[in-house]
Structures are given as C-alpha cells and as structure tokens.
C-alpha cells in the first residue's frame, strides 16, 4: 500500500465529509438534522474549493452558504414545522422511484465522463484571488453588476413577501 | 500513488447531484425539497471550479469557472431567500408546508 500524500488525504477526508453530510441531508427522518447536515456538506465543498486553488470562492461559500443560508433554512424549518410533526417528512413509496431515477442519472453521467477526453493540465495550487478580482472587474464587470442587481431585487422581494400585511 | 484528478472531483460532484435530486424528489416538506436544490446547485458550482482548475486553457485561463461559481452562489443565496419568504407566507395562510397538502393556489 503506497503512502498517501497530504493533498490526497485531504481530498479523501473532504469528499467523505461532503458526501456523508449530503447522505444525511437526503436520508435523515428529522428535517432539523437535514438542515444541520447541509452545513457540513457545504463546508466540505468549501474545502474542496481550497484544494482546487479557489480560495476566494471557498471563503464566499463558508460565509454566504454555511453561515447565512443554513441559518435561514434552520429558522424557516423551526418556524414552519410543528415539532411533533418534524420527523414525518418523507413521501411513502417515492424512495424506490427516486433511487431508480438517481441511479439512471449517475449511470448516464458516468458513461459520458468516461467517453470524454479533456485536455487536462497539472497546475500547482496557487492562490487565485488576484486573478479573480481582475476577471470580475475587467471582462466580467457586466455579469458582476447584474448579479448585484439580481441580489438586491431578491432581497427586496423576500422582505416584501415575508412581512405581515399591514392593515390600513 | 493516488493523486486527485479531474475525474475524482467530477465523481464527487455527480454523487452530490444525485443525492440532491433524491432529496428534492422524496421530501414531503417544501423546506426539505429546497435543501436538495441547494445540494444540486453546489454540485454544479464544484464542477465549474474543477474544470477551471484542471482543463488546460479553460477560457484563456482567466478564472472564468470561478466567476461562474461565484455568480451561482449569489443566485442560489437570493433564490433561497425568496423561496423561504414564500414558504413563510404560505405557512401563514395555509398552516402547513407539506407539498402534498398545498393543492390550492388561492386561499
């Protein structure tokens, strides 16, 4: 058995964290457990971003996703779910059909990726935040601004929908 | 010696996508479905960043995949905010968030 180098060991640990947490999200009976496990899956994906030299994307993933969005999900789950009702959250009988569809999808994806040859390169994992900054404010300035606009519209829309109707 | 390559990351992303699809289809609670959608979106963003890192000369080596991933994260965050606001509103009017009990649009 060959020795693992640190990068490979980190990849294995992060992949295990990601997929294990995602399996808990998919299979847990309790919705609150699923929400907490989502934080683990998102943190694992952030770690994989670090291994792929995408340090800024990893930081964004941790701050926006594992911090903000999961908290939002937890609050919404606690507000809207009766606690005595929280564990009965799965459709009966749908699991077999969903497992079949998922397996079919994975087989399709595997056959496509095995038949495709990508011109891969082996890059040293150097930090890429400076490159990303130049890309966001240079070539991709317009998508960047549009994303900001969409985000603003989304926040205003969410507040408008979620607030209680004010009686005149 | 094992060294993580593009195929390994694509495999992780594919399994993540599959688990997300499974979650979105089997959950009865609307919030559970949204959890599955978040997993699917993350699998897509992971693919973007893996291709950006490994594929030679991906869009001129300007970090296009990472830009895509950042915009995907932005859209997913605003989508989650709007969807959960709708869920809260639906709960206020219908007193339930089970997808099979929400059969009428107006209240």
Interface residues (C-beta under 8 A of the other chain):
Chain A: X2 X3 X4 X5 X7 X8 X11 X15 X18 X19 X22 X23 X25 X26 X31 X34 X35 X38 X41 X42 X45 X48 X49 X51 X52 X53 X54 X56 X57 X60 X61 X64 X65 X68 X69 X72 X73 X76 X77 X79 X80 X81 X88 X89 X90 X91 X94 X95 X97 X98 X99 X101 X102 X103 X105 X106 X109 X110 X113 X118 X119 X120 X121 X123 X128 X131 X132 X134 X135 X136 X139 X140 X143 X144 X147 X150 X151 X153 X154 X155 X157 X158 X159 X161 X162 X164
Chain B: X1 X2 X3 X4 X5 X6 X7 X8 X9 X10 X12 X14 X15 X16 X17 X18 X19 X20 X21 X22 X23 X25 X26 X27 X28 X29 X31 X32 X34 X35 X36 X38 X39 X42 X45 X46 X49 X50 X51 X52 X53 X54 X55 X56 X57 X62 X63 X64 X66 X67 X69 X70 X71 X73 X74 X75 X76 X77 X78 X79 X80 X81 X82 X84 X85 X86 X87 X88 X89 X91 X92 X97 X100
